[in-house]
Amino acid sequence: MSTIWEVDDADEEIEGLDAAGRPDPAYAVALGLIPAPYGRRSLGVAIDVVIYLIVQIPFWAFAVPLLLMYARGDITLYGLVTHPNFVFAAIMAGVTMLLTLALLIVQGAFQGRMGVTIGKGFVGIRSVNAARFGRPGFWRIVLRTLIVSASNIVPLIGPALLFLSALRDPEHRGRAWHDHASHVWLIDVKNGLDPFDGKRMRIARKVVKVEVAPQAHALPSLATAESAGVQPEYRPAHSVSAGVLGVAKPRRAGQGDSVGIVAQHLASPTTGLASEKAGAAVVGGYRGDRSSAAARPASAVPSGPSQDQRVVLGVPAEIASDSVARRSDAPVPQPASPAQPASPAQPASPAQPAPPAQPAPPVRPRQIAVRLTLDTGGELVLSDPTVFGRRPEQNAEYGQAQCAAVPDDTRSVSKTHFALRPVTAGVEVTDLGSTNGTFIVRGGVENQVAPGASAIAVVGDVVRFGDRLMTIGAA
């Protein structure tokens, strides 16, 4: 069993800072973090205020009436103390104080540790540290609350100016003055990434820094047009198992020869290249030299058909699909030797026996290799079927396959997680019944490999298994 080389983790550093050491909004966009909308922010504040007012009901219902009677002069101080409802009113006032104190501590602690209050949790928004995207901290929340309370010195106008300042945020992240002072940012976790989901956050941080392989430009068509006057796109042709390109007989009655037509689509869950959705991490979407949330260049997303379509010259579609699915270790067919012309018969000499027949040299399969790069920088050249996991064991399907251990402190990688086999079309990825699944990321779109099933990954794709990432490159 071999172990992929790991690079020692350095001291914790803040990712996504620009050259001036300030949080780069482009990094948050690439991770899939979405600013909380103003409507839901207002609704969350309203819910928290309503809960606070409900807690004050015992005091206002039982203590305030006696205090008003004393303030109007209806009763003296002695009459207030000796009033039949005084003891009950004092108990209700004490209960209200305890409930208010408990509510403030719970709301502050939950918001400092988890970025959520009752109102924020109901509407699906979170408060996070603007630089680390983690918990904001209790004292930052206290500072933010004090600034909001101080704005009420000028009733209505002060709070209105404070919250309207979010509309003029220079970072375009919806942060108001009290958010900047406390280094807090409110984000939408319903439609975007939840940074308190540790597993998804670790994966997103790795995905945005993955190098995206450049895509080849489309070539002119060399295929026979399906319709007159239509120039089809170029697609490389397949070879059949006989090693000869030509018109083959159909396998079923009524099936014609597919000369210059598009063959059957390859069955692979990763062939589609859909557009990136909001709230998803962008593969290779951030490099440290960016200073603004610029849109991802169009060249970073591969263009072309949504599925792998290939033209087969004179070969039925079923034969073409079979030829793609062949294992790479199958022997390469060799053309038959031309027959030698017969020579005149000579009488056999008893003194010179015929020489023994020499065995034909063995046919060696063509070696296919790819380079695997782990998210920590470790590399491995893959030329044989290999099983990956924390402590992988040989799988019955792969026989004498090699085993490569991938250290994982989070235990998100299964003991025997998945297998890779280099094939002509790329790399065959097979999930071996892992707990957290195996995924292929292509063009910013993540597709899961069904447990026990296989899919083809090509150079430039990223294989995600648990919290780990592996980039497939040319050897």
C-alpha positions as semicolon CSV with decimal commas, in nm:
position;residue;x (nm);y (nm);z (nm)
1;M;0,000;0,000;0,000
2;S;0,134;0,341;-0,096
3;T;0,057;0,672;0,073
4;I;0,013;0,994;-0,122
5;W;0,267;1,248;-0,003
6;E;0,113;1,519;0,217
7;V;0,233;1,876;0,262
8;D;0,243;1,984;0,627
9;D;-0,021;2,243;0,708
10;A;0,120;2,582;0,792
11;D;-0,012;2,808;1,064
12;E;-0,370;2,915;1,014
13;E;-0,397;3,210;0,781
14;I;-0,686;3,421;0,662
15;E;-0,771;3,336;0,303
16;G;-0,926;3,578;0,058
17;L;-0,741;3,898;0,153
18;D;-0,631;4,149;-0,109
19;A;-0,287;4,310;-0,132
20;A;-0,385;4,564;0,139
21;G;-0,490;4,291;0,382
22;R;-0,863;4,365;0,348
23;P;-1,129;4,099;0,277
24;D;-1,166;4,060;-0,099
25;P;-1,536;4,047;-0,201
26;A;-1,437;3,833;-0,502
27;Y;-1,337;3,552;-0,267
28;A;-1,680;3,554;-0,099
29;V;-1,850;3,547;-0,439
30;A;-1,639;3,251;-0,552
31;L;-1,722;3,058;-0,234
32;G;-2,094;3,103;-0,295
33;L;-2,168;3,344;-0,007
34;I;-2,470;3,568;-0,078
35;P;-2,549;3,891;0,113
36;A;-2,867;3,875;0,316
37;P;-3,155;4,060;0,141
38;Y;-3,280;4,372;0,317
39;G;-3,638;4,247;0,338
40;R;-3,547;3,935;0,534
41;R;-3,303;4,131;0,749
42;S;-3,587;4,365;0,850
43;L;-3,819;4,070;0,912
44;G;-3,558;3,903;1,134
45;V;-3,518;4,222;1,342
46;A;-3,896;4,253;1,371
47;I;-3,926;3,895;1,501
48;D;-3,656;3,955;1,764
49;V;-3,829;4,279;1,875
50;V;-4,166;4,103;1,903
51;I;-4,012;3,828;2,119
52;Y;-3,857;4,096;2,342
53;L;-4,194;4,270;2,381
54;I;-4,366;3,942;2,468
55;V;-4,117;3,891;2,751
56;Q;-4,211;4,238;2,889
57;I;-4,583;4,155;2,915
58;P;-4,579;4,049;3,288
59;F;-4,420;4,378;3,389
60;W;-4,654;4,594;3,182
61;A;-4,966;4,399;3,281
62;F;-4,916;4,383;3,657
63;A;-4,649;4,628;3,775
64;V;-4,704;4,930;3,550
65;P;-5,071;4,993;3,660
66;L;-4,962;5,033;4,027
67;L;-4,674;5,259;3,927
68;L;-4,911;5,478;3,725
69;M;-5,148;5,507;4,022
70;Y;-4,859;5,623;4,238
71;A;-4,735;5,863;3,967
72;R;-5,081;6,026;3,933
73;G;-5,106;6,067;4,312
74;D;-5,397;5,828;4,351
75;I;-5,207;5,640;4,623
76;T;-4,920;5,730;4,849
77;L;-4,597;5,541;4,883
78;Y;-4,739;5,367;5,189
79;G;-5,053;5,283;4,993
80;L;-4,840;5,144;4,710
81;V;-4,649;4,915;4,945
82;T;-4,961;4,799;5,127
83;H;-5,168;4,753;4,810
84;P;-5,310;4,397;4,782
85;N;-5,151;4,352;4,436
86;F;-4,810;4,490;4,533
87;V;-4,645;4,153;4,611
88;F;-4,775;3,991;4,293
89;A;-4,672;4,295;4,085
90;A;-4,321;4,284;4,238
91;I;-4,294;3,912;4,153
92;M;-4,402;3,976;3,793
93;A;-4,149;4,260;3,764
94;G;-3,873;4,029;3,889
95;V;-3,978;3,752;3,648
96;T;-3,970;4,000;3,363
97;M;-3,620;4,114;3,454
98;L;-3,492;3,756;3,474
99;L;-3,654;3,660;3,141
100;T;-3,516;3,971;2,972
101;L;-3,166;3,905;3,105
102;A;-3,184;3,539;2,997
103;L;-3,312;3,636;2,651
104;L;-3,033;3,888;2,598
105;I;-2,765;3,641;2,711
106;V;-2,902;3,358;2,496
107;Q;-2,948;3,579;2,190
108;G;-2,601;3,730;2,233
109;A;-2,431;3,395;2,296
110;F;-2,598;3,222;2,002
111;Q;-2,523;3,512;1,770
112;G;-2,162;3,533;1,887
113;R;-2,101;3,158;1,856
114;M;-2,330;3,058;1,569
115;G;-2,424;3,390;1,409
116;V;-2,796;3,334;1,466
117;T;-3,080;3,473;1,674
118;I;-3,438;3,351;1,684
119;G;-3,536;3,599;1,413
120;K;-3,230;3,534;1,196
121;G;-3,278;3,159;1,222
122;F;-3,643;3,190;1,119
123;V;-3,567;3,393;0,803
124;G;-3,247;3,204;0,711
125;I;-2,967;3,458;0,760
126;R;-2,647;3,444;0,966
127;S;-2,398;3,692;1,111
128;V;-2,035;3,604;1,031
129;N;-1,692;3,751;1,072
130;A;-1,638;3,963;0,760
131;A;-1,283;3,834;0,707
132;R;-1,285;3,472;0,828
133;F;-1,651;3,389;0,749
134;G;-1,673;3,216;1,088
135;R;-1,840;3,301;1,415
136;P;-1,848;3,679;1,474
137;G;-1,762;3,666;1,845
138;F;-1,966;3,770;2,150
139;W;-1,802;4,109;2,206
140;R;-1,841;4,209;1,842
141;I;-2,212;4,142;1,878
142;V;-2,219;4,348;2,199
143;L;-2,047;4,638;2,019
144;R;-2,291;4,611;1,730
145;T;-2,589;4,615;1,970
146;L;-2,453;4,918;2,157
147;I;-2,415;5,113;1,831
148;V;-2,773;5,031;1,734
149;S;-2,895;5,134;2,080
150;A;-2,699;5,460;2,065
151;S;-2,864;5,549;1,735
152;N;-3,197;5,574;1,923
153;I;-3,075;5,892;2,089
154;V;-3,233;6,060;1,788
155;P;-3,559;5,861;1,763
156;L;-3,654;5,720;1,421
157;I;-3,402;5,934;1,231
158;G;-3,094;5,776;1,392
159;P;-3,193;5,411;1,333
160;A;-3,316;5,496;0,983
161;L;-2,984;5,653;0,883
162;L;-2,795;5,363;1,038
163;F;-2,980;5,093;0,843
164;L;-2,995;5,294;0,519
165;S;-2,615;5,318;0,524
166;A;-2,611;4,955;0,405
167;L;-2,729;5,077;0,063
168;R;-2,404;5,271;0,015
169;D;-2,163;4,996;0,113
170;P;-1,844;5,043;-0,096
171;E;-1,791;4,665;-0,099
172;H;-2,146;4,605;-0,229
173;R;-2,207;4,347;0,043
174;G;-2,494;4,527;0,222
175;R;-2,292;4,615;0,534
176;A;-2,410;4,916;0,736
177;W;-2,200;5,140;0,963
178;H;-2,249;4,919;1,268
179;D;-2,151;4,614;1,058
180;H;-1,824;4,779;0,950
181;A;-1,747;4,893;1,306
182;S;-1,797;4,541;1,446
183;H;-1,647;4,357;1,141
184;V;-1,971;4,162;1,093
185;W;-2,146;4,058;0,770
186;L;-2,501;3,922;0,734
187;I;-2,535;3,648;0,471
188;D;-2,817;3,444;0,318
189;V;-2,789;3,072;0,403
190;K;-3,113;2,971;0,232
191;N;-2,988;3,043;-0,119
192;G;-2,613;3,044;-0,059
193;L;-2,339;2,863;0,128
194;D;-2,374;2,827;0,504
195;P;-2,023;2,893;0,642
196;F;-2,115;2,722;0,969
197;D;-2,147;2,395;0,775
198;G;-1,783;2,299;0,827
199;K;-1,774;2,025;0,564
200;R;-1,923;2,234;0,283
201;M;-1,705;2,531;0,377
202;R;-1,384;2,326;0,361
203;I;-1,483;2,187;0,024
204;A;-1,571;2,533;-0,111
205;R;-1,236;2,679;0,000
206;K;-1,054;2,402;-0,187
207;V;-1,273;2,416;-0,497
208;V;-1,227;2,790;-0,560
209;K;-0,847;2,754;-0,570
210;V;-0,835;2,453;-0,805
211;E;-0,654;2,514;-1,132
212;V;-0,888;2,478;-1,431
213;A;-0,732;2,310;-1,734
214;P;-0,765;2,508;-2,059
215;Q;-1,012;2,367;-2,307
216;A;-0,922;2,295;-2,669
217;H;-1,086;2,498;-2,944
218;A;-1,336;2,334;-3,174
219;L;-1,192;2,198;-3,499
220;P;-1,356;2,217;-3,842
221;S;-1,581;1,931;-3,939
222;L;-1,450;1,635;-4,137
223;A;-1,770;1,432;-4,103
224;T;-2,031;1,368;-4,368
225;A;-2,316;1,615;-4,334
226;E;-2,646;1,468;-4,219
227;S;-2,845;1,723;-4,421
228;A;-2,763;1,890;-4,749
229;G;-2,604;2,230;-4,705
230;V;-2,540;2,179;-4,331
231;Q;-2,184;2,170;-4,204
232;P;-2,174;1,956;-3,886
233;E;-1,929;2,006;-3,602
234;Y;-1,612;1,801;-3,599
235;R;-1,607;1,503;-3,365
236;P;-1,331;1,240;-3,354
237;A;-1,417;0,897;-3,488
238;H;-1,401;0,568;-3,300
239;S;-1,237;0,245;-3,403
240;V;-1,420;-0,083;-3,364
241;S;-1,286;-0,393;-3,199
242;A;-1,173;-0,531;-3,536
243;G;-0,943;-0,231;-3,583
244;V;-1,100;-0,147;-3,923
245;L;-1,313;0,155;-4,013
246;G;-1,580;0,072;-4,263
247;V;-1,944;-0,010;-4,314
248;A;-2,053;-0,279;-4,071
249;K;-2,367;-0,485;-4,082
250;P;-2,641;-0,372;-3,848
251;R;-2,697;-0,583;-3,539
252;R;-3,075;-0,568;-3,543
253;A;-3,327;-0,585;-3,819
254;G;-3,408;-0,241;-3,951
255;Q;-3,094;-0,079;-3,810
256;G;-2,905;0,111;-4,080
257;D;-2,539;0,189;-4,118
258;S;-2,446;0,506;-3,928
259;V;-2,223;0,669;-4,190
260;G;-2,133;1,024;-4,085
261;I;-2,406;1,057;-3,824
262;V;-2,388;1,129;-3,453
263;A;-2,346;0,815;-3,250
264;Q;-2,518;0,727;-2,927
265;H;-2,443;0,952;-2,631
266;L;-2,199;0,814;-2,382
267;A;-2,373;0,724;-2,059
268;S;-2,189;0,934;-1,804
269;P;-2,332;1,149;-1,525
270;T;-2,058;1,407;-1,577
271;T;-2,096;1,484;-1,944
272;G;-2,335;1,778;-1,895
273;L;-2,186;2,122;-1,856
274;A;-2,460;2,333;-1,701
275;S;-2,424;2,694;-1,597
276;E;-2,310;2,768;-1,244
277;K;-2,595;2,831;-1,000
278;A;-2,597;3,097;-0,733
279;G;-2,465;2,982;-0,398
280;A;-2,230;2,719;-0,545
281;A;-1,852;2,734;-0,520
282;V;-1,683;2,825;-0,849
283;V;-1,412;2,581;-0,955
284;G;-1,092;2,781;-0,990
285;G;-1,294;3,099;-0,930
286;Y;-1,041;3,281;-0,714
287;R;-0,672;3,359;-0,721
288;G;-0,510;3,574;-0,455
289;D;-0,423;3,858;-0,695
290;R;-0,785;3,960;-0,754
291;S;-0,903;4,280;-0,588
292;S;-1,267;4,304;-0,696
293;A;-1,560;4,071;-0,751
294;A;-1,507;4,050;-1,125
295;A;-1,715;3,809;-1,325
296;R;-1,557;3,479;-1,409
297;P;-1,414;3,487;-1,760
298;A;-1,610;3,294;-2,016
299;S;-1,299;3,103;-2,117
300;A;-1,292;2,936;-1,776
301;V;-1,615;2,752;-1,851
302;P;-1,577;2,496;-2,127
303;S;-1,802;2,554;-2,422
304;G;-1,952;2,300;-2,653
305;P;-2,222;2,039;-2,652
306;S;-2,369;1,929;-2,321
307;Q;-2,284;1,566;-2,386
308;D;-1,996;1,376;-2,537
309;Q;-2,106;1,315;-2,895
310;R;-1,882;1,139;-3,143
311;V;-1,915;1,058;-3,512
312;V;-1,859;0,698;-3,619
313;L;-1,785;0,640;-3,986
314;G;-1,980;0,339;-4,102
315;V;-2,014;0,182;-3,758
316;P;-2,346;0,116;-3,582
317;A;-2,395;0,316;-3,263
318;E;-2,392;0,011;-3,037
319;I;-2,052;-0,100;-3,165
320;A;-1,914;0,250;-3,107
321;S;-2,039;0,257;-2,749
322;D;-1,886;-0,085;-2,685
323;S;-1,553;0,032;-2,822
324;V;-1,544;0,327;-2,582
325;A;-1,631;0,111;-2,283
326;R;-1,352;-0,139;-2,353
327;R;-1,095;-0,183;-2,080
328;S;-0,761;-0,024;-2,148
329;D;-0,574;-0,343;-2,069
330;A;-0,724;-0,531;-2,365
331;P;-0,461;-0,635;-2,620
332;V;-0,422;-0,419;-2,925
333;P;-0,536;-0,615;-3,235
334;Q;-0,266;-0,676;-3,493
335;P;-0,336;-0,696;-3,868
336;A;-0,302;-1,042;-4,019
337;S;0,017;-1,115;-4,214
338;P;-0,029;-1,138;-4,594
339;A;-0,026;-1,490;-4,729
340;Q;0,303;-1,598;-4,889
341;P;0,288;-1,742;-5,243
342;A;0,322;-2,119;-5,264
343;S;0,662;-2,246;-5,380
344;P;0,718;-2,560;-5,591
345;A;0,706;-2,876;-5,389
346;Q;1,048;-3,012;-5,299
347;P;1,114;-3,365;-5,180
348;A;1,174;-3,376;-4,811
349;S;1,524;-3,468;-4,706
350;P;1,540;-3,719;-4,424
351;A;1,873;-3,576;-4,305
352;Q;1,734;-3,222;-4,251
353;P;1,424;-3,214;-4,026
354;A;1,192;-2,911;-4,040
355;P;1,289;-2,637;-3,788
356;P;1,053;-2,598;-3,489
357;A;0,794;-2,318;-3,507
358;Q;0,896;-2,002;-3,321
359;P;0,637;-1,865;-3,073
360;A;0,488;-1,528;-3,165
361;P;0,610;-1,238;-2,947
362;P;0,352;-1,131;-2,682
363;V;0,142;-0,828;-2,762
364;R;0,193;-0,553;-2,503
365;P;-0,100;-0,322;-2,435
366;R;-0,043;0,049;-2,478
367;Q;0,040;0,210;-2,145
368;I;-0,199;0,487;-2,039
369;A;-0,104;0,721;-1,754
370;V;-0,243;1,035;-1,594
371;R;-0,114;1,260;-1,318
372;L;-0,322;1,300;-1,001
373;T;-0,272;1,610;-0,785
374;L;-0,419;1,610;-0,435
375;D;-0,553;1,930;-0,278
376;T;-0,248;1,940;-0,047
377;G;-0,004;1,938;-0,337
378;G;0,084;1,568;-0,335
379;E;0,112;1,403;-0,679
380;L;0,077;1,047;-0,806
381;V;0,119;0,911;-1,160
382;L;-0,162;0,665;-1,225
383;S;-0,093;0,392;-1,482
384;D;-0,270;0,092;-1,325
385;P;-0,606;0,043;-1,153
386;T;-0,578;0,187;-0,803
387;V;-0,809;0,185;-0,501
388;F;-0,815;0,498;-0,279
389;G;-0,927;0,548;0,081
390;R;-0,805;0,603;0,435
391;R;-0,692;0,240;0,463
392;P;-0,796;0,088;0,131
393;E;-0,823;-0,284;0,067
394;Q;-0,818;-0,459;-0,268
395;N;-1,156;-0,483;-0,432
396;A;-1,278;-0,806;-0,590
397;E;-1,370;-0,628;-0,913
398;Y;-1,021;-0,485;-0,956
399;G;-0,827;-0,798;-0,863
400;Q;-0,462;-0,713;-0,798
401;A;-0,519;-0,337;-0,809
402;Q;-0,281;-0,111;-0,620
403;C;-0,395;0,062;-0,300
404;A;-0,323;0,428;-0,221
405;A;-0,395;0,563;0,127
406;V;-0,512;0,925;0,157
407;P;-0,473;1,060;0,513
408;D;-0,787;1,238;0,633
409;D;-0,819;1,378;0,985
410;T;-1,186;1,464;0,937
411;R;-1,270;1,099;0,857
412;S;-1,487;1,213;0,566
413;V;-1,302;0,965;0,341
414;S;-1,416;0,605;0,373
415;K;-1,174;0,324;0,447
416;T;-1,211;0,199;0,087
417;H;-1,367;0,495;-0,094
418;F;-1,327;0,476;-0,473
419;A;-1,116;0,335;-0,754
420;L;-0,953;0,488;-1,062
421;R;-0,863;0,310;-1,383
422;P;-0,687;0,489;-1,673
423;V;-0,874;0,435;-2,001
424;T;-0,845;0,578;-2,350
425;A;-1,117;0,838;-2,292
426;G;-0,966;0,956;-1,958
427;V;-1,003;0,798;-1,616
428;E;-1,277;0,559;-1,508
429;V;-1,401;0,662;-1,161
430;T;-1,586;0,394;-0,960
431;D;-1,745;0,459;-0,621
432;L;-1,695;0,158;-0,393
433;G;-1,995;0,220;-0,167
434;S;-1,843;0,516;0,020
435;T;-2,027;0,692;0,301
436;N;-1,993;1,052;0,177
437;G;-1,996;0,974;-0,195
438;T;-1,767;1,041;-0,491
439;F;-1,824;1,340;-0,719
440;I;-1,678;1,467;-1,048
441;V;-1,657;1,845;-1,089
442;R;-1,644;1,973;-1,447
443;G;-1,695;2,332;-1,558
444;G;-1,818;2,436;-1,214
445;V;-2,085;2,162;-1,205
446;E;-2,062;1,879;-0,952
447;N;-2,212;1,539;-1,040
448;Q;-2,221;1,237;-0,811
449;V;-2,101;0,895;-0,918
450;A;-2,369;0,648;-0,812
451;P;-2,253;0,394;-0,549
452;G;-2,105;0,094;-0,727
453;A;-2,129;0,268;-1,066
454;S;-1,859;0,420;-1,286
455;A;-1,816;0,745;-1,476
456;I;-1,548;0,885;-1,705
457;A;-1,341;1,185;-1,591
458;V;-1,116;1,369;-1,835
459;V;-0,805;1,580;-1,794
460;G;-0,897;1,900;-1,609
461;D;-1,178;1,742;-1,406
462;V;-1,172;1,739;-1,025
463;V;-1,269;1,431;-0,825
464;R;-1,415;1,512;-0,481
465;F;-1,428;1,232;-0,225
466;G;-1,542;1,337;0,120
467;D;-1,367;1,664;0,201
468;R;-1,071;1,591;-0,028
469;L;-1,010;1,702;-0,386
470;M;-0,803;1,539;-0,659
471;T;-0,728;1,706;-0,993
472;I;-0,673;1,491;-1,303
473;G;-0,395;1,612;-1,532
474;A;-0,185;1,484;-1,817
475;A;0,112;1,266;-1,722
